[in-house]
Amino acid sequence: MRIRRYRPADGRSLIALVRALARYEKLAPPGPAAAKRLLRDVGRRIEVLLAEADGQAIGYAIYLFTYSSFLARPTLYLEDVFVLPEHRGAGVGRAFFDALLKEARREGCGRMEWVVLRWNTPAIRFYDRTGAKPLKEWLTYRLEVARSR
């Protein structure tokens, strides 16, 4: 297993993994227009790492950078991290986090942040083991701007 940067030839694999995450989270998967936008935005608005085993994509992480005015440093924001169920427990998630921490340090980030669904206890247990702490004093808000699929 290895973690590597996304390449344009990985488009089909990435979309298949995003759809697998949607199934896991019981959400609607990206439609064709959204999939096309996602692939267009890799390297422009978002960065992607892939986990590979035996030449097959088995997981992905999408991240981007935000900025902390108080730290005066960027923050690596992890949008998605997903590993196919049959590959969980083999260290893939830890390898993603190690690669993301390396990237955050390379970029001079002050921190990494992400959100997790409250019902996703396996992910929460994993995050707790990484040393991450939930931010109990912050609420996540969302305002829908565009509804295109």
C-alpha positions, 0 to 999 in steps of 0.5 A: 500500500502506498499514498500518492498524489492524484494524477489526471488518469485517476479520474474514474477511480476518484469518482468511484471512491467518492460514490462509495463514500456517498453510499457509506454516508447514505448521501446522494452521490455526485451527478455527472456535472458535479463529478466533472467539476470535481475533477476540474478542481483538483490541483486548482481548488483542492488537492487529492491523495490516493491510497493504492494497493496492488495498483488499485485505488483503495482510498482518497483524501481531499484537502485544501487550505484555509487561513487562521487570522489568529495564528497568521498561518494556513490551516490544512482543511481535510474535506474527505478521507475515505478507505474502502471497507475491505481495506480498513484496519490495515493502517491506510487511515494512519498513512493518510494522516501521516502524509497530510501532517507532512503536507501541513508542515511543509506548507507551514500550517498551524493546524489541521481541521475536519468535521465528522458525522456524529454517528460515524463512531469508527472514524471518531475512535480513529481520530481520537487515537491520532491525538486530535481533539473535538472542538466542543465550543464551535458549531458548524453552520452551512448556507446552501448557495448553489444546488446544482448536481 
